[in-house]
């Protein structure tokens, strides 16, 4: 099965078109004011209108209020909502009942104990995204997109009963190892295709997608 890729933090038409041309499966639009990848509603609507229908559009929020999330999801069509904060199962259930869209919950991993919360989310989320927990010594960290990896062997410590996506510092140099260790079939990349923080680079997207296709072929022929 080909490995699916999400490019998160798309904020320009040029990189959106590049992602589409190079075969990206998901694009992530960030709605979090503190992120360098944050989109205004107007800009997001323009990008959304130009996203090909075969690409899954993901709206990313961090601990959103009801008004924040409804303002976005009522203004344009999304296929999936990603919650990347500290949203509890009960809060996610409340959000899901309001927006009537599938939910992907980010689980941040740093040690085996961080996996313990997963069981609480069955029944209210449709999929997981595994990202790196930010070390306490990092200054002004973002909820995601910090170019930080985690111990990928942690993924194999627990049976995961929902589709899931691997994130956390993935780039051209490490995705092959990440896939080999975790068996991930879906990858989320943000900083790994940027020329500087928050600036997506079309050439890097192409190189990454070429590498993913190579990994997919190698996996199929083993």
C-alpha positions as CSV (number, residue, x, y, z in Angstrom):
1,X,0.0,0.0,0.0
2,X,1.4,3.4,-0.9
3,X,2.4,5.6,2.0
4,X,0.1,8.6,2.4
5,X,1.5,12.1,3.1
6,X,0.0,15.2,4.8
7,X,1.7,18.5,4.4
8,X,0.7,20.6,7.3
9,X,0.8,24.4,7.5
10,X,0.1,25.2,3.8
11,X,-0.4,28.9,3.5
12,X,0.3,29.8,-0.1
13,X,-1.3,28.9,-3.4
14,X,2.1,28.1,-5.0
15,X,3.0,25.4,-2.4
16,X,-0.6,24.1,-2.4
17,X,-0.3,23.5,-6.1
18,X,3.1,21.9,-5.7
19,X,1.8,19.6,-3.1
20,X,-1.1,18.6,-5.3
21,X,1.2,18.1,-8.4
22,X,3.6,15.9,-6.4
23,X,0.9,13.6,-5.1
24,X,0.2,14.8,-1.5
25,X,-2.8,13.1,0.0
26,X,-3.7,15.6,2.8
27,X,-3.1,19.3,3.3
28,X,-3.3,20.9,6.7
29,X,-4.6,24.4,7.3
30,X,-3.6,25.8,10.7
31,X,-6.0,27.9,12.8
32,X,-3.9,28.8,15.8
33,X,-2.9,32.4,16.3
34,X,0.5,31.7,17.9
35,X,1.7,29.6,15.0
36,X,3.8,31.0,12.2
37,X,1.6,28.9,9.9
38,X,-1.6,30.4,11.1
39,X,-4.2,31.3,8.5
40,X,-6.8,34.1,8.5
41,X,-10.3,32.9,7.5
42,X,-10.1,34.8,4.3
43,X,-6.8,33.3,3.2
44,X,-8.0,29.8,4.2
45,X,-11.1,30.2,2.1
46,X,-9.1,31.1,-1.0
47,X,-6.8,28.1,-0.4
48,X,-9.7,25.7,0.3
49,X,-11.4,26.7,-3.0
50,X,-8.2,25.9,-4.9
51,X,-7.6,22.5,-3.3
52,X,-8.3,19.6,-5.7
53,X,-11.2,17.4,-4.5
54,X,-9.0,14.3,-4.3
55,X,-6.9,15.8,-1.5
56,X,-8.2,15.6,2.0
57,X,-8.5,19.0,3.7
58,X,-7.6,19.1,7.4
59,X,-8.4,22.0,9.7
60,X,-6.0,22.1,12.7
61,X,-7.0,23.7,16.0
62,X,-5.4,23.9,19.4
63,X,-7.9,23.9,22.3
64,X,-10.5,25.8,20.3
65,X,-13.6,27.5,21.6
66,X,-16.9,26.5,20.0
67,X,-17.0,29.9,18.2
68,X,-13.5,29.5,16.8
69,X,-14.1,26.1,15.4
70,X,-17.6,26.7,14.1
71,X,-16.5,30.0,12.4
72,X,-14.0,28.0,10.3
73,X,-16.0,24.8,9.6
74,X,-19.2,26.7,8.7
75,X,-17.2,28.9,6.3
76,X,-15.7,26.2,4.1
77,X,-15.7,22.5,3.7
78,X,-13.2,20.3,5.5
79,X,-12.8,16.5,5.5
80,X,-11.1,16.2,8.8
81,X,-10.5,18.2,12.0
82,X,-7.2,17.8,13.8
83,X,-7.1,18.7,17.5
84,X,-3.6,19.4,18.6
85,X,-4.0,20.7,22.1
86,X,-5.0,19.2,25.4
87,X,-8.6,18.4,24.4
88,X,-10.2,15.8,26.7
89,X,-12.4,13.0,25.4
90,X,-15.5,14.8,26.7
91,X,-14.5,18.0,25.0
92,X,-13.8,16.2,21.8
93,X,-17.2,14.5,21.9
94,X,-18.8,17.9,22.4
95,X,-16.9,19.3,19.4
96,X,-17.8,16.4,17.2
97,X,-21.5,16.7,17.9
98,X,-21.3,20.3,16.9
99,X,-19.3,20.1,13.7
100,X,-20.3,16.6,12.4
101,X,-16.8,15.9,11.0
102,X,-14.3,13.2,11.7
103,X,-11.7,14.0,14.4
104,X,-8.0,13.3,14.5
105,X,-6.5,13.7,17.9
106,X,-2.8,14.5,18.4
107,X,-1.1,12.4,21.1
108,X,2.3,13.7,22.1
109,X,4.9,11.1,23.0
110,X,8.0,11.3,25.1
111,X,8.0,8.1,27.2
112,X,5.9,4.9,27.4
113,X,3.5,6.5,30.0
114,X,2.3,8.9,27.4
115,X,0.6,6.1,25.5
116,X,-1.7,5.4,28.5
117,X,-4.3,8.1,27.5
118,X,-5.1,6.5,24.1
119,X,-7.7,4.1,25.5
120,X,-9.7,7.1,26.8
121,X,-10.2,8.5,23.3
122,X,-11.7,5.4,21.6
123,X,-15.3,6.2,20.8
124,X,-14.8,9.9,20.4
125,X,-12.1,10.2,17.8
126,X,-11.7,8.6,14.3
127,X,-7.9,8.5,14.1
128,X,-4.7,9.5,16.0
129,X,-1.7,11.5,15.1
130,X,1.5,10.7,17.1
131,X,3.8,13.7,17.6
132,X,6.8,14.5,19.8
133,X,6.2,15.8,23.3
134,X,8.2,19.0,23.5
135,X,11.1,18.8,26.1
136,X,10.7,21.3,29.0
137,X,14.0,23.0,28.1
138,X,12.8,24.3,24.8
139,X,11.9,28.0,24.8
140,X,8.6,29.1,23.4
141,X,7.6,25.8,21.9
142,X,4.6,25.3,19.6
143,X,2.0,22.5,20.0
144,X,3.5,21.0,16.9
145,X,5.9,21.8,14.0
146,X,9.0,22.1,16.3
147,X,11.3,19.9,14.2
148,X,11.5,17.4,17.1
149,X,11.4,13.7,16.7
150,X,10.6,11.1,19.4
151,X,11.6,7.5,20.1
152,X,9.7,5.7,17.3
153,X,9.9,2.4,19.1
154,X,7.2,3.7,21.5
155,X,4.6,3.2,18.7
156,X,5.2,-0.6,18.9
157,X,4.5,-0.7,22.7
158,X,0.7,-0.5,22.3
159,X,-1.9,-2.0,20.0
160,X,-3.6,0.9,18.2
161,X,-7.1,0.2,17.0
162,X,-7.7,3.2,14.8
163,X,-5.9,4.6,11.7
164,X,-3.0,6.8,12.7
165,X,-0.5,9.2,11.3
166,X,3.1,9.7,12.3
167,X,4.4,13.3,12.9
168,X,7.3,15.0,14.7
169,X,10.4,16.3,13.0
170,X,10.0,14.1,9.9
171,X,12.1,15.1,6.9
172,X,13.9,13.7,3.8
173,X,16.7,12.3,5.9
174,X,14.8,10.3,8.5
175,X,11.5,9.2,7.0
176,X,12.8,5.9,5.7
177,X,14.0,5.0,9.2
178,X,10.8,6.2,10.8
179,X,8.7,4.0,8.5
180,X,10.9,1.0,9.0
181,X,10.6,1.2,12.8
182,X,7.0,2.2,13.1
183,X,5.4,0.7,10.0
184,X,3.6,4.0,9.5
185,X,1.3,4.1,6.5
186,X,0.6,7.9,6.9
187,X,3.1,10.7,7.5
188,X,2.5,14.3,8.6
189,X,5.3,16.7,7.6
190,X,5.5,20.4,8.3
191,X,8.9,21.8,9.3
192,X,10.7,19.1,7.2
193,X,9.7,20.8,3.9
194,X,10.3,24.4,5.0
195,X,13.2,26.7,4.0
196,X,12.7,28.6,7.2
197,X,10.1,28.4,10.0
198,X,6.6,28.6,8.5
199,X,7.8,28.9,4.9
200,X,7.0,25.8,2.8
201,X,9.4,25.0,-0.1
202,X,8.0,23.5,-3.2
203,X,11.3,21.8,-4.1
204,X,11.6,20.2,-0.7
205,X,8.0,18.9,-1.1
206,X,9.0,17.3,-4.4
207,X,12.1,15.7,-2.9
208,X,10.1,14.4,0.1
209,X,7.4,12.9,-2.1
210,X,9.9,11.3,-4.4
211,X,11.5,9.6,-1.3
212,X,8.1,8.5,0.0
213,X,7.3,6.9,-3.4
214,X,10.7,5.1,-3.3
215,X,10.0,3.8,0.2
216,X,6.5,2.6,-0.8
217,X,8.0,0.7,-3.8
218,X,10.7,-0.9,-1.7
219,X,8.2,-1.9,1.0
220,X,5.9,-3.6,-1.6
221,X,8.8,-5.5,-3.2
222,X,10.2,-7.0,0.0
